[in-house]
Amino acid sequence: MNIFDSVVLGAVQGITEFLPISSSGHLVLAESMLGLKVEALKSFDVAVHVGTLVAILIYFWKDFIGMITFRKGFRLMVLYIVVGMIPAVLAGVMLEDWIDSVFRGAWMVGLMMMITGVVFLAGEGVGKILRSVGGETNLNWWRVLIIGFAQAVALIPGISRSGSTIVAGLFQGIEREKAARFSFLLGAPAIAGAGIWTALKGDLASGLGGGLGSGLGEVDVLPALTGGVIAAVVGFFAIWAMMKFLKKHSLLIFAIYLLVIGSVAIIL
């Protein structure tokens, strides 16, 4: 991997982590197009995910300060995030190897993208009906748990984490912008957890010369740092753009995009 590759992959991660089009799926496709060994780059993927974690922390810094200090108005959100993380943690620990062996190929990623696009269309339709008849639109324990299960499903490359959690909210009548905000807040511990889990397995340590495992392979420190910084900068602006977009627009354009790019991935 060279610096150009790391810049491209960092930008791809920064954009696609927060646009509901699957960051993991696009990384797999981009790595394949650049002629890189996908499996050897799993820890580089973690490096750029850390960059997007930084973007979340900066954009929502007031929320995170409120949650860290356990201020009134933020206490319930802390508990919601903890509950919402449980399904993804369990799925990640128990199913990671199976997911990597079955779903990390470009053809399968394309199929998952197409399925995600169809789910987006269904979620927008159901959400519109539920909001039109009125009713509660706030988060509660049951809704948070369902969103958490959607995040667990998004461990599969090609299924957008932000998209799946947002659409899980839409299926329950939650307003689009409110669902997106919770999705991004929930994404912070998910991204951090993925990095910590990989490090504990020895992947990062081996790539940096620690000899504890086999992870980064051909990826050097400089490209990883470059990718992480690019992902952070691009990711911050992607969050800003997405929050603005969802105030007035639906997921329709992203559904169409996923159907098209998924089809292309399968064909090619």
Phi, psi and omega per residue, in radians:
M1 nan 2.380 3.068
N2 -1.962 3.138 -3.079
I3 -1.101 -0.679 3.123
F4 -1.031 -0.798 3.116
D5 -1.024 -0.770 -3.088
S6 -1.173 -0.618 3.102
V7 -1.155 -0.781 3.133
V8 -1.074 -0.861 -3.100
L9 -1.179 -0.616 3.086
G10 -1.122 -0.736 3.111
A11 -1.153 -0.709 3.105
V12 -1.048 -0.799 3.135
Q13 -1.110 -0.788 -3.110
G14 -1.048 -0.683 -3.136
I15 -1.323 -0.853 -2.942
T16 -1.432 -0.273 3.082
E17 -1.139 -0.603 -3.038
F18 -1.883 -0.359 2.902
L19 -1.443 2.407 -3.024
P20 -1.347 1.102 -3.091
I21 -2.300 0.227 3.050
S22 1.348 1.741 3.094
S23 -1.193 -0.761 -3.123
S24 -1.108 -0.707 3.113
G25 -1.116 -0.749 3.141
H26 -1.216 -0.583 3.078
L27 -1.117 -0.745 3.111
V28 -1.063 -0.814 -3.133
L29 -1.139 -0.740 -3.124
A30 -1.162 -0.718 3.110
E31 -1.094 -0.674 3.112
S32 -1.161 -0.748 -3.134
M33 -1.148 -0.553 3.129
L34 -1.444 -0.049 3.122
G35 1.325 0.441 -3.133
L36 -1.661 2.736 3.121
K37 -1.423 1.909 -3.024
V38 -1.008 -0.836 -3.077
E39 -1.119 -0.567 -3.123
A40 -1.292 -0.193 -3.052
L41 -1.861 0.235 -3.101
K42 -1.016 -0.692 -3.126
S43 -1.324 -0.464 2.983
F44 -1.148 -0.671 3.060
D45 -0.978 -0.696 3.121
V46 -1.133 -0.698 -3.135
A47 -1.043 -0.770 -3.138
V48 -1.304 -0.467 3.035
H49 -1.156 -0.637 3.075
V50 -1.086 -0.650 3.076
G51 -1.042 -0.734 3.123
T52 -1.244 -0.490 3.037
L53 -1.081 -0.745 3.096
V54 -1.049 -0.701 3.127
A55 -1.072 -0.748 3.115
I56 -1.100 -0.803 -3.096
L57 -1.078 -0.660 -3.137
I58 -1.271 -0.793 -3.080
Y59 -1.146 -0.735 -3.090
F60 -1.827 0.609 -3.016
W61 -1.050 -0.633 3.135
K62 -1.120 -0.712 3.124
D63 -1.110 -0.784 -3.091
F64 -1.216 -0.619 3.057
I65 -1.105 -0.741 3.113
G66 -1.079 -0.688 -3.136
M67 -1.293 -0.677 3.135
I68 -1.132 -0.703 3.137
T69 -1.484 -0.027 3.102
F70 0.988 0.717 3.139
R71 -1.208 2.706 3.094
K72 -1.047 2.351 -3.087
G73 1.716 -0.317 3.130
F74 -1.992 -0.203 -3.058
R75 -1.097 -0.765 -3.133
L76 -1.142 -0.637 3.134
M77 -1.086 -0.662 3.097
V78 -1.022 -0.812 -3.126
L79 -1.165 -0.677 3.090
Y80 -1.055 -0.756 -3.130
I81 -1.145 -0.702 3.113
V82 -1.069 -0.817 3.139
V83 -1.144 -0.732 -3.128
G84 -1.145 -0.401 -3.130
M85 -1.422 -0.387 -3.010
I86 -0.977 -0.879 -3.129
P87 -1.036 -0.732 -3.115
A88 -1.177 -0.661 3.121
V89 -1.103 -0.837 -3.134
L90 -1.101 -0.765 -3.136
A91 -1.155 -0.688 -3.131
G92 -1.132 -0.728 -3.131
V93 -1.210 -0.731 -3.010
M94 -1.551 -0.485 -2.967
L95 -2.077 0.061 -3.036
E96 -0.988 -0.895 -3.098
D97 -1.090 -0.703 3.128
W98 -1.138 -0.753 3.126
I99 -1.082 -0.764 -3.131
D100 -1.123 -0.648 -3.093
S101 -1.327 -0.472 -3.042
V102 -1.738 -0.671 -2.902
F103 -1.945 0.046 -3.023
R104 -1.572 0.028 3.065
G105 -1.396 2.674 -3.082
A106 -1.075 -0.656 -3.128
W107 -1.116 -0.779 -3.133
M108 -1.185 -0.641 3.086
V109 -1.042 -0.759 3.111
G110 -1.046 -0.730 3.123
L111 -1.114 -0.761 3.131
M112 -1.129 -0.623 3.094
M113 -1.108 -0.730 3.131
M114 -1.136 -0.711 3.102
I115 -1.094 -0.724 3.121
T116 -1.078 -0.715 3.118
G117 -1.053 -0.734 3.114
V118 -1.125 -0.722 3.126
V119 -1.111 -0.665 3.080
F120 -1.010 -0.813 -3.127
L121 -1.074 -0.745 3.126
A122 -1.141 -0.742 -3.122
G123 -1.109 -0.720 3.111
E124 -1.109 -0.712 3.136
G125 -1.141 -0.820 -3.140
V126 -1.144 -0.747 -3.137
G127 -1.076 -0.692 3.128
K128 -1.109 -0.711 3.122
I129 -1.133 -0.812 -3.105
L130 -1.120 -0.695 3.142
R131 -1.236 -0.515 -3.127
S132 -1.230 -0.509 -3.141
V133 -1.578 -0.009 3.122
G134 1.428 -2.979 -3.140
G135 2.001 3.100 -3.090
E136 -1.236 2.324 -3.140
T137 -2.079 0.078 -3.108
N138 -1.530 2.869 3.084
L139 -1.249 2.574 2.949
N140 -2.522 3.105 -3.034
W141 -1.049 -0.753 -3.109
W142 -1.146 -0.775 -3.135
R143 -1.130 -0.704 3.124
V144 -1.101 -0.702 -3.139
L145 -1.137 -0.704 3.102
I146 -1.105 -0.747 3.084
I147 -1.081 -0.647 3.095
G148 -1.100 -0.713 3.085
F149 -1.124 -0.644 3.095
A150 -1.108 -0.667 3.102
Q151 -1.149 -0.633 3.106
A152 -1.114 -0.731 3.114
V153 -1.082 -0.547 -3.100
A154 -1.282 0.006 2.986
L155 -1.138 -0.346 3.097
I156 -1.308 2.120 3.103
P157 -0.983 2.350 -3.105
G158 1.826 -0.324 3.067
I159 -1.812 2.061 -3.062
S160 -1.199 2.276 3.092
R161 -1.177 -0.904 -3.142
S162 -1.126 -0.710 -3.133
G163 -1.127 -0.755 -3.098
S164 -1.173 -0.670 3.139
T165 -1.276 -0.643 3.084
I166 -1.134 -0.819 -3.093
V167 -1.207 -0.492 3.046
A168 -1.117 -0.607 3.052
G169 -1.212 -0.709 3.131
L170 -1.085 -0.700 3.120
F171 -1.070 -0.332 -3.137
Q172 -1.845 0.168 3.079
G173 1.473 0.121 3.121
I174 -1.287 2.450 -3.134
E175 -1.082 2.545 -2.994
R176 -1.017 -0.838 -3.099
E177 -1.160 -0.677 3.127
K178 -1.143 -0.701 3.113
A179 -1.144 -0.671 3.136
A180 -1.150 -0.727 -3.136
R181 -1.072 -0.804 3.123
F182 -1.153 -0.631 3.113
S183 -1.033 -0.778 -3.122
F184 -1.226 -0.691 3.101
L185 -1.133 -0.698 3.110
L186 -1.175 -0.469 -3.107
G187 -1.238 -0.442 -3.106
A188 -1.051 -0.969 3.105
P189 -1.166 -0.486 3.109
A190 -1.137 -0.792 3.133
I191 -1.183 -0.763 3.118
A192 -1.083 -0.732 -3.134
G193 -1.101 -0.661 3.120
A194 -1.106 -0.714 3.121
G195 -1.166 -0.753 3.140
I196 -1.130 -0.737 -3.124
W197 -1.082 -0.762 3.128
T198 -1.135 -0.704 3.128
A199 -1.113 -0.726 3.139
L200 -1.124 -0.513 3.115
K201 -1.332 -0.139 3.080
G202 1.677 -0.014 -3.076
D203 -1.085 -0.916 -3.095
L204 -1.174 -0.704 -3.105
A205 -1.071 -0.720 -3.129
S206 -1.172 -0.670 -3.129
G207 -1.161 -0.490 -3.135
L208 -1.654 0.137 3.064
G209 1.688 0.155 -3.094
G210 -1.362 -0.347 3.087
G211 1.268 0.370 -3.101
L212 -1.683 -0.079 -3.110
G213 -3.137 -2.906 -3.131
S214 -2.301 1.824 -3.031
G215 -2.360 -1.194 -3.000
L216 -1.198 -0.498 3.096
G217 1.011 -2.026 -3.047
E218 -1.356 -0.116 -3.082
V219 -1.422 2.170 3.108
D220 -1.608 2.966 -3.086
V221 -1.118 -0.795 -3.075
L222 -1.054 -0.854 3.079
P223 -1.046 -0.662 3.141
A224 -1.127 -0.778 3.110
L225 -1.124 -0.725 3.118
T226 -1.059 -0.825 3.120
G227 -1.063 -0.699 3.140
G228 -1.123 -0.748 3.133
V229 -1.148 -0.787 3.116
I230 -1.054 -0.748 3.136
A231 -1.092 -0.651 3.138
A232 -1.157 -0.824 -3.107
V233 -1.153 -0.889 -3.133
V234 -1.123 -0.681 -3.131
G235 -1.090 -0.691 3.123
F236 -1.028 -0.820 -3.132
F237 -1.236 -0.498 3.093
A238 -1.181 -0.713 3.081
I239 -1.067 -0.841 -3.126
W240 -1.002 -0.819 -3.114
A241 -1.153 -0.694 -3.098
M242 -1.176 -0.735 3.130
M243 -1.124 -0.671 3.084
K244 -1.160 -0.765 -3.074
F245 -1.095 -0.776 -3.036
L246 -1.271 -0.172 3.070
K247 -1.148 -0.561 -3.042
K248 -2.211 -0.144 -3.014
H249 -2.202 2.736 3.141
S250 -1.633 -3.066 3.108
L251 -1.519 0.136 -3.042
L252 -0.965 -0.836 -3.084
I253 -1.096 -0.587 3.123
F254 -1.295 -0.597 3.084
A255 -1.100 -0.803 3.126
I256 -1.086 -0.765 3.135
Y257 -1.027 -0.808 -3.119
L258 -1.125 -0.670 3.104
L259 -1.115 -0.712 -3.126
V260 -1.229 -0.917 -3.066
I261 -1.184 -0.573 3.074
G262 -1.130 -0.732 3.095
S263 -1.092 -0.756 3.132
V264 -1.086 -0.747 -3.132
A265 -1.072 -0.712 3.133
I266 -1.170 -0.763 -3.108
I267 -1.131 -0.761 -3.058
L268 -1.435 nan nan
